[in-house]
Amino acid sequence: MASVCTASRVLGKKVLSTKALPAVCQATSRKFHFNIYGKRDNAKVSSGISTQYPVVDHDFDAVVVGAGGAGLRAAFGLSEAGFNTACITKLFPTRSHTVAAQGGINAALGNMENDDWRWHFYDTVKGSDWLGDQDAIHYMTEQAPAAVVELENFGMPFSRTEDGRIYQRAFGGQSLKFGKGGQAHRCCCVADRTGHSLLHTLYGRSLRYDTSYFVEYFALDLLMEDGECRGVIALCMEDGSIHRFRAKNTVIATGGYGRAYFSCTSAHTSTGDGNAMVTRAGLPCQDLEFVQFHPTGIYGAGCLITEGCRGEGGILINSEGERFMERYAPNAKDLASRDVVSRSMTIEIREGRGVGPEKDHVYLQLHHLPPQQLATRLPGISETAMIFAGVDVTKEPIPVLPTVHYNMGGIPTNYKGQVITYKDGQDHVVPGLYACGESGCASVHGANRLGANSLLDLVVFGRACALTIADICTPGEKLAPLKPNAGEESVANLDKIRFANGDIRTSEIRLRMQKTMQTHAAVFRTGDVLKEGCVKMDEIYQTLKDIKTFDRGIVWNTDLVETLELQNLMVNAVQTIVSAEARKESRGAHAREDFKDRVDEYDYSKPLQGQEKVPFDKHWRKHTLSYVDIDTGKVTLEYRPVIDDTLNMEDCAAIPPAIRSY
């Protein structure tokens, strides 16, 4: 161990170039090396912030953090526009969680029946329970057909109709003629592996461009100076070196934080790193109380069973063999919005109509569908059900339960992808900072996301970030200087965790957090349970000071990285539960049993004539903005109005709030 520390100090003081770095540990003769693909001349080692860790400085026009669907689309969009772009990712790009999306991507192509993007716009506004910003929803739904055609041109192998057009399946919450024309078939898919296909298509496309990939680099923090983002600082997991990326533009595309819950469909890497980086920079996150529970996770395993099963004709049944969704959503039935279906399933279980020995789940029945249809349209699900539930879908139903799936909230942005704050009644753009994908909150999903709108969100807003940067910047612009000690706090925190010698393991704290969130911020929420959850989460947050790590090395220290991820999850979790406790209404995925009604500026169940508008501080049709004091874990809440105007009121009229039913 002493040899490592000694060598680190030598590195910090004496190294002047990357060409002849001394060994970290003489016993193994392992050298630090910097995988700067195609850009070997723009990195230099500095000792400005650490004598213990080598710090490598890089200069780029733009840096993208994350290499899922949104990150890749932003990265190669920037490279295509001539920007010298770095893409930092803690996973190999095709391991990103976009790979797990199954159902499809929505676009009003009209291949199955006449369709209009304005109907898609209406469905998305309604699905958001009127918490979505209508300018961003307008932008996304209008761009959707072109985005899908672009993916097809990139080589994405969409499923086809017999006449060769892109096949589109029915999906939850999608209708024709502004909700009056029946079920829409709007979801373009690649069987039930759409995310896998999308991610590989985008990664393959990205290799055409000169993007510098920094693979298995863990982003630690934003480099903020004078209210402006000047880049990021990251840890190279392979050798423990620290890298400062100075850039005019930084795009956050780090995905959601599903792993704050005990049972979720998310990968173990979905730890909300981008949200936490923004929070530590003193900026707000938006609407984190809105957590989507997917109706059909495999009971006991949590693995996702796509909504595409119900789109292809699958039905949910209870212990009496009843198709119970006909009672809760007479029109849409099993293809009602996800929050509606999850709540209906939970009510069935609570009222004793669950299945299994414990009567604690329901069945998803597919065996009434032709085996050929299952083999063609749902091959992945057939395999997943056999592996994780031991079920042959052609003969028996799949046991399912609502499972945490998606975070509607995230880093607040406008429809151009620019990160914003809200002060003095106005939105203010944070210079140099952008966000897209699940980590961003534009807010196109509002209080509840419609199925198959997430892959659309990725490609539309990943592209939007690249277009916005290309519009306001030019490649090769002079970069503002960084302070010599920029990133010092991040390295100090990393060092503190690496040598942490408290009493509680990372895994113990993480499990307590996950179980508390699962119990106290579930499908149905009540004030007393949420308050108790806030107290418990505060106690758990304080235990971070007493954490114990075991690996003291710096080469592939997974103990260190998992602890950094736990810090990030905790920052997300406390904001989620405090925001949920504060919101005294039910809207979308946030269902309060003690406040069952939506609280808008007017009572939209009655004629508006003669009603007086409820003041902003008395109603809840507004976005939550949450800040965290990182030292204490104290959460502060502010609120921001919803944008009700579209980008062009003549081309696309705004949808006024109404009672939401399916």
N, C-alpha and C positions, 0 to 999 in steps of 0.2 A: 504493500500500500504506500509505503514511504517513497518508493521509486516513482510511483505515479505522480504524487504531489510534487516531488522535486522536479520531475520532467515538465510538469505543467507550469511550474514557476519559471523554468528556463524558457519554455515556449513563450510565455507571456512577455518576457523581457527582451529576448534576443532575436526572435525570428523576424526577418524582414521580408521574405518572399515565401511563396508556397512551394518553391521548387526543392528545398532541402530541409524539410521539417524533421527534427530529431524524433527518435522513437518515444512513444508514450511510456512504454514499459520495456526495459531492456530484456526482461525474461522472454518476451514473445516477439520482440523486434517489430511490433505492429506500428505502422506509421499513420499519422493523420493524413487523410487525403480528401480532397474536395472535388466532388463529382460535378464539375461545372461544364456540362455538355456543350461543346461548341463555343464556350465563352471564357476560355482560360485566361484571357488577358485583362479581365476587368475586376478581378478579385485581389484584395490585399489583406494581409494580416495586421491587426492593430492590437495594442495593449492598453487602449484608453479606458476600458471598463473592468478589466479583470487581469490579475496576474496568475490566476488559477486555471483559467480556460482560454484556449486560443480563440480569438474573435476575428472572423473573416468578414470584410466589408465588400459588398457588391453594389453596383449601380445599374439601375434599369429604368426604362420609361414607365413601366407598369409591372406590378406584382399581383398575381392572383393566388389567393390562399384556398386550397381545395381543388381537387381534380375529379369531382363528380360531373354530372351532366351540366350544371350551371357553370362550374369552374372551367371545364374544357371549352364550352361554347364561348365564354368570355375570353379565355386565353388565346384561342386560335383566331377569334375575331379581331383581337388586338394585334396579333402577329401579322394577320392578313392586311391590316391597315398600316403596317410598317413600323409598329412600335416594338422596341427591344423589350421582350416580355419574359418574366420568370413565372413559373407555376410551382408553388411549394405545396407538397402533399405528404401527409403522414402515412399514406398507403400507396401502393402502386395504383395508377389511375383506374384500371379495370377492377380493382377490389373495392372501389367506392360504393356507398350504399345505394346509389341509383340503380345498381345492378339487380337489386332485389324487387324493383317495381314490376308488377305483373300485368295489371289490367289493360292499360293503354294510354293514349294521349288524345284529348278532345280537340276537335276542329270541325267547323260546320262546312264540310266538303260537299255534303248532299249526295253521297254515293248510294245511299239506301232509300232515301226519299228526299223531297225538296227540303232544304234547310237554309238558315240565315244566321250569320254570326250575331245578329241582334237578339235572336232567341237564346243563343248560348250566353250572351251578355245578361239577359233577363234571369236565366237560370242561376248564373253565378252570383248575381246580386241577391237573389232570393235565398240561395244556399248560404250566403254569408250572414243571413239574418239581418240584413241592412247595416252591417258593420264594415263592409268592404268599401274601399274608396273607388267611386265609380269611374274616375278618370283612368285609373290603373286597370280596372276590369275592362273598360272600353278598349284600351290599348292592347291588352292580352288577347281578348276574344277576336278583335279585328285582325290581329297579326297571326292568329292560329292557323288558318288554311295555308298561308305562305310558309309558315314554320314547318308544317308537316310535309309540304311539297319539297322544301329545302332538304329535310331529312331523307326523303325518298331519293332525291338527286345525289345525296351523299352516299347512297347505297344501302339504306336501312331496308331490310327484307320484309316489308309489311305483308300480313296475310291478305289474300286477294279474294274478290268475288269471282264467279265463273266467267264474267266478261273481262276480267283482268284489272278491275279498279281496286283501290284500297278498301278492304273489308272494314266495316264499322259496326260495332256491337252496341247494344243498349247498355246504359250505365246509370247509376243512381242520380236522381235529381235532374235528369236531362229531359226537356220537353220541347214540343213544337208550338209555334204560334203563341208565344208568351204564356205558356202553361195551359193553353186551351185546346191544343191539337194532339194530345196523347203523348206516348213515349217516343223520344228521339233516339235514333241510332247514330251516335256522333263520335264514338270512341274507336279511334284507329289503333290496331293492335298487331303484335307479332305473336300469334297464339296467346299463351299466357306468360311470355317471357319478354315483354316489351322493354322493360328497363335494361335488361341484359343486352338486348340488341341495340338499344339507343346508346348505351355507354360505349360499347365496342365500336359502333359506327362513328361516334364523336372522337374517340381516341384515335382510331384509324385516320380520320380526317385531319386531326391535329398534327399528325406526323408529317403532313405535307409542308408544314410551316416551321420556321426557325424559332420555336419556343424553347426556352431553357427549362428543363424539368429538374426540380430538386426533390427527388423521390425519397421517402422516409425521412423527411425533415419535419419536426414538430414545431409549429408556430407558437411562440410564447406570448408575445404582446405586440400591440401597435406601437410605432414610434411617433408620438404626437408632440408637436411643438407649436406654441402660439395658436392653439385651436385647429391646427392643420395636421393632416396625416402625412407623414414623410416616409412611410415604409413599415416594415415589420422586422422583428428579431425572432430567430428560430434556432432550434437545437437539431444538429445532425445526429440522428439516433445511432448511426453506424459507428461513429468515432467520438461522439461527445463534444464536438467543436460547436461553437456558437457562431451564427451567421447573421449579420445585419444587412438587410436589403433596403437600400435607399431608393425611393421611387417617387415620381410625381403623382402616380395614381396607384391606389391599393384596392383590390376587389376581394371582399370576403365571400366565400362560397363553401362554408364548412359544414353545412347540413344542420340537422336538428339535434335534440338532446333527449331522445326517447329513453336512454339508459338511466335517466333520473328515476324511472319507475322499475318495479320488480318484474312485471310481465309486460313485454313489448315486442313488436315485430322488428325493432331496430337492430342494426349490427352493434357489436360491442364498442365500435369506434364512434358511435353517434353520441358524442359527449358535449355538444354545444360549445366548442372551442371558440368560434367566432363571436358568439353572443357574449361570452365571458371576457374576451379580449376588449370588446367595445365597452363593456361595463367597467372594466378596470381603467379604461381611458377616460372615465367620468361621463360617458354618453349613455343615453337611455336605451332600454329594450322596450318593445311595444307588444301589448296584448298577450303576454305569456300565460295568462290564466286559461286561454283557449287551447286545450289539448284534445286532439281527436282520438277517440277509441274506435278502431276498426271493428265492425260487427263480428267478423269471422276470423279470429285467430284460433289455431288448433288448441283444443282444451288440454291443458297441462304442459304443452310445449311452447305455445305463443307464436308458432310459425304462421305466417300470413297465408290465408286462403283468399284469393282475389275476389273482388266484387264482380269480376267477369263471370264467375260461376252463376251468379244470379242474373247477370246480363244475358247469359246463354240459356236461361230458363230454370236454374236451380231455385229451390224454395226452402225457407226456414220452417221447421215444424217443432211443436212442443211434445210433451209426454203423452198427450191425447191424440197425437197424429194430426193436429190441426195446423193449417197454414195461418198462423196467428197474425201475420202482418196485414191481412185483409181487414182486421178490426182496427188497427192503429193508423193505417194509411190506405183508405179504400181505393184510391185511384192509382197511386204508384206501387202499392203493395211492397214486395220485397226490394223494389228499386227506389224506395224513399231515400231521403238524405241520410248520410251515415249516422249523424247524431240521433236522428229519429229511430233508426233501426236498433242502434245500441241500447237506447233507453227502453225500447219495447221489449227487447230480449231480457234486459235486467228485470223489468216488471214481471214478465212471465216466470222467471226463476224465483223472484221474491214471493209470488203468489202461489208457489208450489207446483207449477207446471213444467219444471225443469226435468231433464232426463238424467240417467245414470244413477248409481247407488246413492249418491249424495244429492241428487236432483239439482245440480249446480251448473248445468249448461244446457244447450239445446242442440238440435240436429240441423245440418245443412244437407238436404236431400238432392242428389244428382242422378240416382239410378233410374229415374223415369225418362232420362234423356237417352237418345240413341248412342250406343258405344262408339260408333264412328265419329259422332260430333265431339264426344269427350276426348277421343284420341287425337282429333285434328285441332280443336280449339282450346282444349285444357290439358295438354299432355303433362305439363309441369305439376299441376295440382294433383293429377292422378298419382304421380310418383311421390309427391310430398305427403299426401294422405296415407299412402301405404307405409312409408318410412316412419312417420311421426305419430300416426294414429292406428296403424295396422289395419287400415280400411281399404277394401276394394270398392272404388266409387261406382263401379257398374252394378254392384249388388247391395251395398249398404250405405247408410248416411255417415257424414263426417261430424264428430263432436266438436262444437265450436263455442267460443265465448268472446265477448268484447275485449279487445286488447289494445293498449296504447300504440299508436301508429304514426302520428304526425303532429307537428307543432305549427299551429296557424300563426302564432306570434313569432317575433324575431327582431332583427335590427330595422328600425323604421327607415323607409326610403320613399322617394317619390316614384312616379312611373318610369323615370329615366334611370333608376338604379342608384341615384345619389343618396347617401345617408343624410338624414335630416334630424334636427332638434327642433323643439317648439318653445319659443320665447316671445313674450309680449304679444301674444295673439297671432304670431306668424311662424311659418315653417322656415327654418334656416338651414341651408346646405352646409355640411361639414366638408371643407375643401380637401380634395384628394382621396376621399373615402367613398367606396361603393359597396353594395351588398346585393346578392341575388340567390335564388333557390330557396331552400327551406330555412336557411339562416336569415334571409331577408324578409321584410314584411312590408309589402308595397301599398296597401294591403288588399290583395286580390281575393283572399279567402275569408277575411273578416272573422266571424265567430265560428265558422264551419267550412271546411274545404269540400268541394264536390270531388268524387272519385275521378281520376284521369285528368284533373286540372293541374296536378303537381308536375308531371313531366312537361306539360305545356309551359308552366311557370318557369321551369329550368331553362328551356331553350329560348323563350321569348325574352326573359329578363337578363340572362347571360349575354345574349346578343345586344340587348338594350344598353348594358354597361359599356360594351365595346364601342357601340355607336356614339354614346354620349361622350366618352373619352376622346374618340376620334374627332368629334365635333368641336370640343373646346380646347384640345391640346394638339401639339404637333410632335412627331417623333424627334428625339434628340434635343429636346429643350433642356436648358441648364437646370440642374437640380439644386434645390435650396440646401445649405449645409446642415449637417446634424451636429448637435452638441457633442463634444468628445465623450461625455459620459452617457450618451443616449442608450437606453436599455440596461442601465446599471441595476435597477430594481429587479428586473426579470432574472438576471444572472444571480443576484443575491437570493432571490426566492428559490431558484433551482438548486443552489448550493445548500440552502437551509433544508430543503426537502431531502436532498441526497444524503445528508448526514443526520436526518431527523432521528431522534432516539427517545421518543415518548413511550406511551404504554399501549396505544391502540393501533392495530394493523389497518392499512388502507382498506382491505376487503371488508373488515368489520364495520367501519364507518360507512362505506358505500352501501352495504346491505341494510343498515339501519335507515339510511336516507331513502333507499328504494322502497322499503316496506312502509315507511311513514307516508311517502307520496302515494303509494298504491292504496293505502287505507284511508287517508285523509283528503285526497284530491281526486276522487274517483269519478265514475260516470254520473252518479248523483251526489250532490254535496249539501251539507247543512252548516249553519253558522257555528254551532258548538263544536262540531267535528273539525271544521276548518280552523277555528281558533286554537283548539288543542294541537292541531297539526303545525300551526305557526310557532307555538311554544316549543314543540318537540324539534322542529327543524332548526330553531334558534339554538337549542341545546346541542344538536348534532353539529351545527356549524362551528360552535365553540370547540368541539373536540378535535377539529383540524389542527389546533395548536399543540395537541398531545399525540400527534401521529407518529408512527414508527415505521421506518423503511429499513430494509435489510441489505440491499445491494449497494455497496459504496463505490462501485466502479463507474466508468462513464461510457464503456462500449456496450451497446445494446442493453441498456439498463431499463428493462420493462417495468420494474418496480417503481422507478422514478417517473416514467411516462404515465403509468396508471395513476399515480398520485397527482400529477399535474392535471390529468383528465378528471380526477375526483374533485379537485379544486374548481374546475370549470363547471362540472355538473352541479356542484353545490350552489354556485352563484346563480345558475339558472333555476334550480329548485326553489330557493327561498323567494325569488321574484314571483314564481308561478303561484305558490300557495298564499303569499301575502296579497297578491293582486286578486286571487280568487275570493279570498275572505272579504276583501273590500267591496267587491262588485255585488250589490244587493239586488240582483235580478236573475232571471234565467234567459239566456240568449245563446242560440247555437249549441256548441259543445259544453257550455257552462250551464249546468242545470242545478239550480238551488231548490231544495224541497221546502225551504222556509220562505223563499221568494219565487213563487212559481211563474210569475208573469214577467214579460219583457217590459221594461220601463223606458218609453220613448218620450220625445218632446211633446207629442200629442197622443191621445188614445186612438190608435188607428182602427180599433174595432167599432168605433162610432163615427158618424159624420163629423168632419172637421169644423164645419160651420158653427160659430159660436164658442169654440174651444179656445182657451188661452194657452199660449205656448209655455211649457214648463221651462224654468231657467236651466242653464247649462249645468250648474252644480247640483241640480235636483233630479236630473234624468241620467240614463246610462247608455244612450246611443252615442258613445264617444270612445276613443282609443285610450287605453291605459299606457302611461309611460312610467317605467320603473327604473330607479337608480339604486345602487347598493354601495354602502360604505364597506369596502373590502376587509378592513381590520375588524370591524364589529359584526358584520353581517346584517346591519340594520337596513331595511328597504324603505325608500321614500317614493311615494306615488304622485304623479301629476296626470293631467288629462288633456287630450287633444281632440278637436272636432273631426268628425267623419267628413270626407269630401263627397258631396252629393251631386256635383256637376260632372258631366262627361267632357271629353276633349272637344267635342263638337255637338252642341245641343240640337242642331238642325239634322245632322246625319244620324245621331243616336240620342234619342230623348232619355233623360234620367228616369229611373224607376222609383216612384215615391214609395215609402214604407207601407207595408200592408201586413195583415195577419198571415203567418206562414203555415200553410198546411199542404199535405201531399195526398 
